[in-house]
Amino acid sequence: MATGGIFIIGRESEVTSRLAAELQDRRLGEVVTIQSAEIAFSQLKTAWPKAVICDIEPASEKDLDGFQFCRLVKSEDNVSLNHIPVILCSTGRKDVQFEQLATEVGATLFIYLPEQLEDLINAIGRILEKDYQAVVEAMETRGRVLVVEDDDDTRLTITTCLSSKGYEIIEARDG
């Protein structure tokens, strides 16, 4: 999977297939469906999805449920993953306790599927737009960059490239 896609975690069903198709039809990014939350978690550190949609029901008795998965992603032990929005969903019965627990474990949103499918797709669009805006803002807010490189030619190449993008360069060698 290319960096920046969307993970859908849950048992294969008509709902997850429809969700994946809708996201792809609207060109919201590459969609990867993964049946196990445990497997998905192991892939997060290399795939870096822009968002994760996770069913609260585990794929098997040995798998993580959606709440456990979200708690793990948002834990202090996984600071590099904390920024990834996790949307929990239920394809079963409605329960206010699910919504409360989703908030407690750090979920970005809790959705009931298939009833709120359109809400979910719109939420993903907003999340991706927000991420895009953050990138644009970061690019517009140029700052100082410390370039530490012993090799003169490499340091020159890096500083020339960054300078042309509007960054103020501070150079150091023998770092």
N, C-alpha and C positions, 0 to 999 in steps of 0.2 A: 504494500500500500504506500502510496506517495504521502508525504507529510501534508497534513491539513485536511484530511478527509473526515468522514463521520463514521463512527462505530455504532452499529445496532447490535445489542447483546440480548439474546433470548432464544428460546426454542423456535425452530422454523415453524411458521404458521401463516395463515392467510393475511393476518394483520401485519406481521413483520415484512412479508413480501410486498404488500401494498405500500407500506411506509417506505421501503427501500426504492420501489419504483417511482413513487411520488417525488422523493428527494432527488433522484437522478433525472426525472423528467423536468424538474425545475432548475436543474443544473446547480445545485447547492454544494456540489463537491462529490468526490468519489465516496461511495458507500460500501462499507465492508460489514457483512453480517457474520457474527461470531456467536456460536451457540452457548459457549461456556464463559461465565464471568471471570473465572480463574485464568483461562487462556487469554482472554481479552486484557486482563491486568498485566500479564507477562509481556504483551505486545505494546502496551502503552508507551514504554520508555524508548522504543525504537520507531514507532509509527507516528507519534505525536498528533493524534486527531484533533480537529478543531472543536469537536463536541462528541459526547457519548450519550446514547439513548439506551437505557438498560431496564429490562423487565425486572420487577421485584421478585418474581418467582424464579427459583434456581432451576437450571437445566436438568440437574440430577440431585440425588440426595447428598452427594459429596461436593457439589459445587457451591459457590458463594451465592447468596441471594443478592438482589439489587441493593438493599440497604447495607449489607456487609461490604459489597464492592465499593459503594460510594464512600463509606466510612474509611476504607483503606486508601482510596485515591486522595481523599481530603485530609488524611492524617498528617501530623507533623513529621512523621518518618518519610513522607513522600512529597517533600516540598517542591520538587521539580514537576510534579503532576497536579498540584493544587489548583493551577489556573484553568485546567480543562473543565469546561462546563459538563456536569452530569445531570441528565434529565431522566428521572425515574418514571416508569409507567406501569400501570396495571391493566391487564387484559381481562381480569376477573371482576370480582365484586368490588363495589365502592365502599370505602371505609375511611372515615375522617382520621382515624389513627394512622393510616398509611401516610396521609398528607403531613401530619404532625411529625412522624418519624423521619420522613424525607427531609423536612426542614432541619431537624436535629442532626442528621448525618451530613448536612452540607449540600444537599441536592440543589441545583439551580431552579428546578421546576419539577412538579409532579403532575402527571397527565393520566387520564383514563382513556384507554384505547378500546375500540375504534371510535368511540363517541367524540373524542377531542383531537382527532387526527389532523384536521385543518389548523387547530390551535398549535399543535406540536410543530407542524411544518412552518408556520409563521414564526414561532419562537426560534427555530433553527435559523431561519433567515435573518432575524434580528441579532442573534448571537454572532453569526458570521459577519454581518454588516458592522457590528460593534468592533469585532476583531480587525476588520479591514480599516475602520476609522482609527483605531489605536495605532496601526502600522503607519497610516498616513500622517497622523499627528507626530509620531516619533520621528518620521523622516523630515517633517517640517521643522521640528525643534532640534536643530543641529547644536551640537555641543563640542566639548573638547574630547579628544581621543589621545590616549597615551600609547604610542607605538614603541614597543620594546623589542628590538631585534638586533643581533650582533652583526649580521651580514648587511653591509652597506647597500648592495644592489636590491636586496629584498626589502629593506627598510624604505628605500627610495620609491620602489614600486608601490608599496602599501601607502605611504604618505601622499604620493601623487594622486593615487586613486581616491583616497578619502578627502583630500583637499579639493579635488574637482567636484565632490559631492557637497561641499560647503562646510566640512568639519574643520575646526581649529585643531592643529596637530601639535602635540608635544612629543619630542623624540627622546629616546634613551637607548643607549647601547651598553654592552657589557653588563646586562641585567642579571 
